[in-house]
C-alpha cells in the first residue's frame, strides 16, 4: 500500500521531470497535474495514465515505479531528492523555456 503521506515531498522522475507532492496536490515541473492521483481505499494506485507498479521501501519510500496503462514499455521511476535539487531543475527548465521563447520571437 502506498499513501499520499508516503509520496509527500520532492522527487525526480526517470525522464528528468521534477515532482513535488503536497497532500493530494501533484506538481510536475511546477505545474499542477490535471488528473492528479488515483486513490482507492485510501491507497494511491496511480496518477494520470500511470498505474503503481512497484515501491522501493527499505524503511521510508525511496523510489516508486509507475506503468503506463497504454504501453508496457512506458514506465516512470520517481526517486527522492532534496528540495534544493528541485529548485535547481525548475530554474533550469524556466531558463530554457525563456531562451526558446526569445529565439521564437517571444518576450521574456
Helices and strands as residue ranges (DSSP letters): H 4-7, E 9-13, E 18-22, E 25-28, E 31-32, E 37-40, E 43-47, E 50-56, E 63-68, E 75-80, H 83-103
